[in-house]
Amino acid sequence: MKIKVFSEYSKKQLGKNIPCCACCGENKFLIFLTIDHIKGRDDLPDKEKNLVGTALYAYLKRNNYPPKYQVLCINCNSAKSDSGICPHKRSSK
């Protein structure tokens, strides 16, 4: 299910046929990729805030892959959560 969900987001948001980071393009190892809440969890309804893993993937699939999520590699996701913006995005501005 993880591959299906990540592939759908990568296809919809980047036009790619394989799961990849929406920021840096990492696509070599699925284990490096994660689902990112684009605007953070604080603005999510309570039913979505605590979803993780398979429950989150099932929710995303069931709800036709809502646009408030994206695939990021763990490095971009961590950098974004620490400073609000990934260094890849900062350097491109």
C-alpha positions as CSV (number, residue, x, y, z in Angstrom):
1,M,0.0,0.0,0.0
2,K,2.9,2.4,0.8
3,I,4.2,2.1,-2.8
4,K,0.8,2.7,-4.2
5,V,0.2,5.8,-2.1
6,F,3.6,7.3,-2.6
7,S,3.4,6.6,-6.4
8,E,0.0,8.3,-6.6
9,Y,1.3,11.5,-4.9
10,S,4.5,11.5,-7.0
11,K,2.5,11.1,-10.2
12,K,-0.1,13.8,-9.2
13,Q,2.3,16.3,-7.8
14,L,5.4,15.8,-10.0
15,G,4.3,13.7,-13.0
16,K,6.7,10.9,-11.9
17,N,5.8,7.2,-12.2
18,I,7.9,6.2,-9.2
19,P,7.8,7.4,-5.6
20,C,10.1,10.3,-5.1
21,C,10.7,13.3,-2.8
22,A,8.8,16.4,-3.9
23,C,11.7,18.5,-2.8
24,C,15.0,16.9,-3.8
25,G,13.8,14.1,-6.0
26,E,15.3,11.2,-3.9
27,N,13.9,8.0,-5.4
28,K,16.6,5.3,-4.8
29,F,15.2,3.8,-1.6
30,L,11.6,3.7,-0.6
31,I,12.6,3.5,3.1
32,F,14.0,7.0,2.9
33,L,10.6,8.4,1.9
34,T,7.7,9.6,4.1
35,I,4.4,11.3,3.9
36,D,4.6,15.0,4.8
37,H,1.7,17.1,6.1
38,I,2.3,20.2,3.9
39,K,1.0,22.7,6.5
40,G,1.8,20.6,9.5
41,R,-0.5,18.5,11.7
42,D,-1.9,21.4,13.7
43,D,-4.4,22.5,11.0
44,L,-5.7,18.9,10.5
45,P,-9.0,17.6,11.8
46,D,-8.6,15.5,14.9
47,K,-9.4,12.3,13.0
48,E,-6.3,12.9,10.8
49,K,-3.8,14.2,13.3
50,N,-2.7,10.9,14.8
51,L,-2.8,8.7,11.6
52,V,0.5,7.0,10.9
53,G,1.8,4.1,8.7
54,T,-0.8,1.8,7.2
55,A,-3.7,3.7,8.7
56,L,-2.6,6.9,7.1
57,Y,-2.0,5.3,3.7
58,A,-5.5,3.7,3.8
59,Y,-7.0,7.1,4.8
60,L,-5.2,8.8,1.9
61,K,-6.3,6.2,-0.6
62,R,-9.9,6.2,0.6
63,N,-10.0,10.0,0.4
64,N,-8.6,10.1,-3.2
65,Y,-5.1,11.4,-2.1
66,P,-5.9,14.8,-0.6
67,P,-3.6,17.6,-1.8
68,K,-2.5,18.7,1.7
69,Y,0.0,15.8,1.8
70,Q,3.2,15.1,-0.2
71,V,6.0,12.7,-0.3
72,L,9.3,13.9,1.1
73,C,12.6,12.1,1.9
74,I,13.3,12.0,5.6
75,N,16.1,14.6,5.3
76,C,13.8,17.2,3.6
77,N,10.9,16.4,6.0
78,S,13.2,16.8,9.0
79,A,14.7,20.0,7.8
80,K,11.3,21.4,7.0
81,S,10.0,20.5,10.5
82,D,13.0,22.1,12.1
83,S,13.1,25.4,10.2
84,G,9.8,25.6,8.3
85,I,11.5,25.3,4.9
86,C,13.9,22.7,3.5
87,P,17.3,24.1,2.6
88,H,16.7,22.9,-1.0
89,K,13.8,25.3,-1.2
90,R,15.7,28.1,0.5
91,S,18.6,27.9,-1.9
92,S,16.2,28.0,-4.9
93,K,14.6,31.4,-4.0
